Amino acid sequence: MSRLSEAAVKQINEICDRYVDEKTPLMMILSDIQKEYGYIPLEVQELVSSRTGIPVAEIYGVVTFYSFFSLKPKGKYVIGCCLGTACYVKGAQMVIDKFSDVLGIKAGETTADGLFTIDALRCIGACGIAPAVSINGKVYPKVSVDAVPKIVEEYKAMEASAK
């Protein structure tokens, strides 16, 4: 999305128009854009700024403050590894390290093929099943280091069968 297509500009303008009567529309606009495109690059922030009158610096501050917004595209499968206290105590750091080893990327990065992104999350509210991992909304309970390669292979197999 580095250069916005006419269709993208039209879509983002439509999203901004949905919230024209809202007193504080920014979070709703950014949330809709994130859902639609998967990330919110500077070009989009500039367009939202011109449409809403909200300074780009304020928009950028919101995008970078909240972890559910992203400045870069994410992979098809976003692996959210919880590093909250309960998960961390039960070995979540070793789990995220194993995902990094298996995929060859660090937390916050995306594989070259665009399939996987690893996100380090603070808490996903699944303390009773720690350490927990979420992949595109599917929660994996009590994930062990040994389970990580199998989980990755499950998604790679889905991709292979889809081709």
Buried (B, 14 or more C-beta within 10 A) or exposed (E): BEEBEEEBEEBBEEBBEEBEEEEEBBEBBBBBBBEEBBBBBEBBBBBBBEBBEBEBEEBBEBBEEEEEBBEEEBBBBBBBBBBBEBBBEBBBBBBBBBBBEBBEBEBEBBBEEEBBBBBBBEBBEBBEBBBBBBBEEEBBEBBEBEBBEEBBEEBBEEEEEEE
